[in-house]
Amino acid sequence: MSKKVTQQDTSAAPAAVFQQKAIRRTLHNDEWWFVITDIVAALTDAADPSDYWKKMRRRDPDLSLDSQGGGQIAPPLALAFETAGGRQKLQCWNTQGIFRLIQSIPSPKAEPFKRWLAKVGKERLDEIENPELAMGRMQELYEKKGYPKEWIDKRLRGIAVRQDLTDEWKARGVASSLEFAILTNEIMQGTFDLKVDEYKQVKSLARENLRDHMTDIELILTMLGEATTTKLHRDRDSQGIAPLKKDAKDGGAVAGRTRKDIEKQSGQPVVSRSNYLPPAAGTVLEDGVASANPIKRKAIAPKKKPKGGNT
């Protein structure tokens, strides 16, 4: 019997919110896994949620056993998240595990949290049965944040294009978050002459999702690079990381040539410093949100490659 390959969905999921506290989550094997320290922080207001989590396991042997996989539920997993310090693996537990965690936290917020968690879980089951619900909820989320309708339409289309691409990657042998990141960087490098982390630095982003802070034309070019890469995978029937990486490089190059042509015709660089961060954390797009007096930063030219250097 072949071993089942487990997979974390590397596309970003918006953090869930419980009583104004952000709870980071990610899809793993098609179910939500929640960051344990975020749960602890939401229920206890602990100054150091990580330390609180350690002390909980020391004083509750049964919880310690469950957290090590010795009980009847799946143990926590270290799953990758974007953080202020870069991409890091954080301890996460699925819904069943989080319910077990709550049993050991003496908090008046516990019962409301259980109801909230059940609701979040049901929404995911509904979305699996009817994927259009996921898009509808995402559109509502962006609308509440104040994004322009035209931008939202492009962003949602980009999510569908990205999902199509990652499905191809999974079917063609991509099995780790590192490989997903490598392939994504090939496309972004070809399209914008920037890797994802470099692009986020340009836009003054830390743990935020890069695509949530792209301009319309940046979103369109990202879609072009990813849609072209998907087509190349299918046309070439590529299998394994090396052929897929070549496709990603070629797909990014197609979008990159389009970007350069746009820049030549318009006389303006496509890559922009603009973002949708609130004023306290950064600037926003001129037609964006979160500020009565938005500031539009100038676009910048992509960095030049040194002559004779490696790409």
N, C-alpha and C positions, 0 to 999 in steps of 0.2 A: 504494500500500500504506500503510495507517495505521500510525503508529508505536506500538509496543507500550508500554503504560503499565506502568512498574515500580512496585512498591508494597512498602513496609515494613509488616509487621504491627505495629501499635502496641500491641497487647496485650502485657503484660509477660511475658517468659519468665524463669523462674528461672535464675540464673547456674549454669553447670556448675562442677563442682569437680574439680580435678586436684591430687592430693597436698596437700589442704587449702588450695589456692589457688583463689579464685573467678575464673572466666573468664566475663565478661559476653558475651552473645550475643543476637542478634535474628533473626527470620525476615524474609528479603527475597526476594521471588519464590519463596517456598516452599522455601528452603534456609537453613541456618544460616550466619550471618556472625558472626565472633568479633572482639572488640576486640583489636587488634594489641598494644597495650602490656600488656594482661593476659597475653598469651602470652609476651611477652618477660620480664615479671616472674616468671612461673611457671618459666621455663626457666633464667634467669640470676641471679635474685635481685638484679638491678641496682637501685641506689638511685634512678636516674632512667631508667625504661624508655623514655620519649620520646626522651631524648638518645641512648640506646643504639640505638634504632631508626634515628635519623638517621645515626649513625656507621656502622651496618651498611650502609646504602645508599651511603655514600661509599666504603667499602672494597670493596664488591662491586658492580661496574658492572652485572652481569647482573641482580642483585636490584633495583637501581635502575631498570633498564629494565622489568622485570616490574611493578614498583610503579607505573610510569607508563603501563601499558597497552601497552607496546611489544613484549611477549612473546606467548606462546601462551595465557596465562591471563588471566582477568578482573582488572583492577586493583582495588586497595582502594577502598572507598566510605566516605563520611562519613555515618554513620547516627545517628539520634537516640537518646539514652539519658537517663534521669533520673540526675543526679549531685548531689553535695552542694551544688554551686553552681547547681542548677537544670537544666533540660533543655538538653543540649548534644549537638553532633554529634561522634562519635568515629570515628577511622579503623578500619575493619573489613575483614576479608578472608574469603572463603569457604573451604571446606575445602581445595580445591586450592591456593589461595594460601597458606594456613597451612602446608601441607606444603612449599611452596617456601621459605617463611620459615625453617622448621626446618632446612633444608639449610645455611643460613648461620649457624646458631647452634651453636658447639662446646659441647655440653652432654651430660653423662651421662644427663640426663633425656629426651633427644630420642627415643630408641626407645620407652620407656614412653609418652611423650606421643603418638607416632604411633598406637600401639595404642588409646590412650584416645580419640583423635580419630576413628579409624575406627569405634569402638563408638558414639560419640555420633551420627555420621553415619548409621549403620545404624538406630539407634533412630528417627531422624527419618523414614527411608524406611518403616520398619514402621508408624509412626504415620500417614503419608499413606495407606497401604494399609488400615489399620484404626484409625480415629480413637479407638476405645475404649481402645486401648493408651496414648494420650496422657493420657486421663483417669485411667487406672489408675496411671500413673507419677506423675501430679500428686497423686493421693490418697495414694500411698505417701510422697511427699515431705512433705506436710502432716502425715501421721501421725508421721513421724520427728521433725518439729519439735514434736510434742506437742499439736497443735490438737485440740479436742474433736470427736468424730465428727459431732455434730449441726451444728457450725459447718462442718466440711469438706463435708458434704452440700450446704449452702447455697452455699458458695463455688464448688463445682464446677458447681452449677446456674447460678450467676451467670456463670461463664465461658462456658457454653453460650449463655446469653441474650445476652451481649456479642458472641460470635462471630456469632450470627444477625444482630445489629444491624450490625456492621461489614461483613458480607457485603452487606447491603442498601446501605450507604453506597458501597461499591466499585462495585456494580452501577448506582448512581444518580448517578455522576459525581464522587464524592469521590476525589481523587488525591494529596493531600499530607498529611503528618503534621500540618501546621498546621491544615488543615481538620478532620481527625479531632479534634484538641484543641479547636477552637472548638465543634464539635457536642457533644463530651463535656461541656465546661464549661456549655453551655446546659442540659443535662439536670441536672447536679449543682447548678447555681445554682437551678434551679426546685425541685429536690427538697429541698436542704438550706440554701439561701441562702448557699452557699459555692462558690467555684470550687475546682478540684482542688488548686492550690498553697496556697490559704488553708486548705483542709481538712487538708492535710498539716502545716501549721504548728500547727493546733489539736492534732494528735496527736503533735507533736514528731518528725516524720519528715523525712528528708533524701532519700536516693535510694531508700528502700523503696517497695514498691507499696502504695498507699493501701488497696486492698480487702483486702489481707492483714492489715490492722489494724482492720477494721471489726467492730462488734458484730453479732449476728444480725439485729437490727432494721434496722441501717444497710444490711446486705447485701440484705435483703428489699426495702427501699424503693428501693435502687439498681436492683435487678432490675425493680421495678414501673415505674420511670421509663424504663428502656431497652426493656422489652417493650412498653410503651405507645407509645413512639416508633417502634418497628419496625412496629407495627400501623397507626399513622397514615401512615407512609411507603407502606405497601401499599394502604391504603384510599384515600388521596389520589393515589396514583401520582406522588409527588413526584420531581422531577428537578432536579439542580443544587443548589448550596450554599444559596441563599436560601430556597427552599421547605423544604429539609431542616432548615435552622436553625429555621424556624418550627415544624416538627413536633417538633423536639427541645425547644424552649421549651414547647410545649403538653404534651408527654409528661412533662417535668420538673414542670410545674405540677400534673398529676394526682397524681404521687407527693408533691409538696409539700403539697397539700391533705390527703392521707392522713396525712402526718407531723404536720401541725398538729392534726388531729383526735385522733391518738394522744396528743400532748402535752397537749391540752385534757382528755382523759379520764383520763390517768394523773397529770397534774400535774408531769410530769418532762420535760425536754428530751430529744430523741432523739440529737442530736449529742453524741458523747462524746470526751473526751480520752484514753480508754483505748487502749492499743496492745499489741502482742505483742512489743515489743522486750525483749531481755535486760535485767536490772536495771542493768547497767553503762551501758547506752545510754538507758534509759527505763523506764517502768513496763509492767506487763502486765495483762491482764484477770484478774479474780479466779478465773475457771475456766480460765485460760490456761496458758502453759507457760514454761519457761526460768527458773523461780525456785521455790525451795522456800518462799519467803515473798513471794508476789505481792502487789502493791499495786494497789488499784482506785481510780483517780482519779474525781472527780466529773464527771458530764456537764455540758455547758455549753449555754446557750441560743444559737441561731444569732444572728449579728449583726443588729441592726435596721437597716432601710434608712432613710435620712433622708427626711423628708417632702418630696415634690416632686422627689426625686432620680431619676436615671436608674437603670434596672435593667440 
